Amino acid sequence: MKKILTAALVGLIFRITISIIKSEYYTKEQKYILGFLIIFAPLQWVLAIIFRVYNDKTEKLDIYTQNNLDKVENKLYDLKKRKIISKKEYNTPQKQNIQKRFY
């Protein structure tokens, strides 16, 4: 009976580790850490939850930043359209740098 339970537990740990490694929710570094922690499964599970929550919050922050940049770009376009700013001011290097970083 103990052998069956041990085998089931080891199989569960390997299955969870494989699903973490194949997952797109974690970065490469996080996958290495979680894969190494196969030797201590409870810590692996806790860190997997922590990494998942952290990645979700980071992703939401990136979406929020992107939305703000879209609003700024729309305002600049509106100012150019109403001829408050010139085409030269509209096409500043700062705007192009922002677009390169986020697009």
N, C-alpha and C positions, 0 to 999 in steps of 0.2 A: 504493500500500500504506500509506503514511504517513497519507493522508487517511482511510482506512478505520479505522485504529487510533485516530486522533485523534477521529473521530466516535464510535467505540465507547466511548472513555474519557469523552468529554463526555456521552454518553447515560447511562453508568453513574453519573456524578457527579450528573446531574439526577435520575435515578431514586432514588438514595439520599437526596438532599435532599428530594424529594417524599415519600418514605416516612417520613422523620424528621418532616416537618411534619404529616403525617396521623396520626402515631403518638400514642397516649395515654400513652406512657411518660415524656414530657418535659413540663415546665412551659412556659407561654407564653414566658417570658423565655429559657429554654433553646432553644426553637425559633427565636426571633429570632437568637440568637447562632449557632446551627448553620446557619441559613439564610444569614446574612451570610457565613459562612465557605465558601460555595460557591466563592469565588475561590481558596481554598487548601484543597483537598479532604483532604490527609492530616491536617491539623490538625482539620478537621471530624470525621473518622472517630475520631481519638483522643479528642476531647472528647465525642463521642457515646457512646463506651464508658465514659468517666469519669462522665458524667452518668447513664448507665444504672445503673452500679454504685452511685453515690451515692443515686439514687432508690430502688433496691431496698433498700438498708440503712435509709433513712429510713422506708420503708413497713413494714419489719419492726419498727422501733422503735415506730412508731405502733400496730401490732398488739399488741406487748408491753405498751405503756402501757395500751391498752384492756383487755387481759386482766387487768392488775393492778387497774384500776378496777372491773372486774366482780367480782373477788375481794373487794375492799373493800366493795362494795355488798352482796354476798352475806353477808359477815360482819356488816355492820350489820343486815341483815334478820334474820339468825339471832339477834342480840342482842335485837332488838325482839320477835321471836317468843317468846323465852324470858323476856321482860319484865325484862331487865337494864337496858335503856334505855327511855325513854318515847317516845311517838309524836312529841312535840315535838323531842326530841333526834335522833330518826331523820330528821325532815324539816328539818334545819338548812339555812340558806342556803348553806353551803359545798357541801353535797351537790348542791343545785340548780344552783349555778354549775358544778360539775364536769360534771353531766349536760348542761347547755347547751353546754359547750365540746366535748364528745365525742360527742354524739348528734345 
